[in-house]
Amino acid sequence: MKIALYIISGLLIFLNSCTIITSTNAPGKPEAAFPKSMIGKYELIYPESFQGMMEGADMKTTVVIKSDELIMNSGEGDSHMKINDSISVTKLGKQYYLCMGKAPVLNVFKVIKKGKDLELHSMNAKEGVTADQLKPFFSQVSTSQNADEETGEITESYVVTIDDSKIDSYYKSDIIHVEPFTFKRIK
């Protein structure tokens, strides 16, 4: 279950072209199940900037979304993530969000349906974004520093509190990191 969370979280951390943003809360109201339009079998297509780091690696990941769980398999067996355990789906107006982790450390993705596929847009910002640039979009912004265990390099990220009335304007802003993860539907 945690393996799949670490896969996506790890991918986000290794994307050098963005500023990592996690949230203390989820936007909107929690759903008890995935919407019917999301249920199905998919292949996870990584953002273009990440694909360059994977050259030569066979990193095919399948994702199965059932009504109450998301199952990921990247060749090492299935990782099951149950709704309201390690993931949650929320709805704000007509917009769905997929949240991975547990409050107060959530990775939030805006889910956009593109034909039969799903795009997951993280809350990450472009590289070099500052707390002052984030403040107009969130009710609270704080800085977090993490040291890489292997290199000792310190990375700075931000922890935000989502304001439902501002989250849409954040995703439309020019500071958002625009490379999505894509769930490409498999027949």
Secondary structure as UniProt FT lines:
FT   HELIX           2..14
FT   TURN            16..17
FT   STRAND          18..19
FT   STRAND          21..23
FT   STRAND          29..30
FT   HELIX           36..38
FT   STRAND          40..45
FT   HELIX           48..51
FT   HELIX           52..54
FT   TURN            55..56
FT   STRAND          61..65
FT   STRAND          69..73
FT   STRAND          78..83
FT   TURN            84..86
FT   STRAND          87..92
FT   TURN            93..94
FT   STRAND          95..102
FT   TURN            103..104
FT   STRAND          105..114
FT   TURN            115..116
FT   STRAND          117..122
FT   STRAND          125..126
FT   TURN            127..128
FT   HELIX           131..134
FT   HELIX           135..137
FT   STRAND          138..147
FT   TURN            149..151
FT   STRAND          154..162
FT   TURN            164..166
FT   HELIX           167..172
FT   TURN            174..175
FT   STRAND          181..185
//
